[in-house]
Amino acid sequence: MAGKIIIAEDAKKEMIQAIKTYFLKERDEDLGDLAAYLIYEFFLETLAPHAYNRGIYDAHKYINDKNEDLLGYLK
């Protein structure tokens, strides 16, 4: 299993603010800092690894496809 995802402090603050903004605009809920932070942590720990792994898989497939293209030039 991969290590914990590390996010720069500035980016973390922006994401927490984005969560607060989303809840206010879409759900008419004014979240406090703690509630927004807990949602951020949930997404980071539960959902982000799946998106990260998919990105790694897609990058791996892309590189492998390009390597296959290069081998085609050897004919």
N, C-alpha and C positions, 0 to 999 in steps of 0.2 A: 504494500500500500504506500502511496506517495505521502510525503510530509504535508504539514499544514500549509495552506495557501497563505502567502504573505502579501498584504496589500499596503502600499504606501499610505501614510497617515492622511495626506491631503486627499488622495483618491477615496479613502474610507469616509472622510467627512463629506465629500461630494455625494457619495452613494447614499449615506444616511440622510442627507438633505433631500436627495431625489426621492427616497422612500417617503419622507414626510410630505413632500410636495405632491406625490402621486396620491397618497391617502387623502389629502385635503381636497384635491381637484376631483378625483374619481369617486371617493366614498364620503366626502364631506366630514372626514374625521381628522381632527387636529391631534396628531400623535406627538407625544413628548419625545425627548432625546432617548430615554431608556427604551421605550416601546420600539422606536425606529431602529435602535441599536440591536435589539433582540431579533427583530425581523431580519436585519442585515446578517447577523450571525447565523440564523437559520438557513438563509439562502446560501451563504458562503460555505457552511459545513455540509449541507444536504444536497443542494442543487448544483452549485458551481463545479464540483468534481465531475459530474456527468457531462457538463458542457465542455470542460477542459479535456476530458478523455475523448470526447467526440472530435474536438479540434485536433488533438494529437493523431487520432485515427485518420482523419481527413488529410492531414499534412503528410502522414506516412504513405497513404495511398497515392497522393499526388506525386510525391517524389518517386515512388516505385513506378508509376505510369511513365514519368519522364525518363527514368532509367531504361525502361523497355523501349521507349522511342529512340534513345541513343543507340541501343543495341541493333536496332533496325538499320542503322547506317553502316553496319559492319558487313552487310551482305555484298 
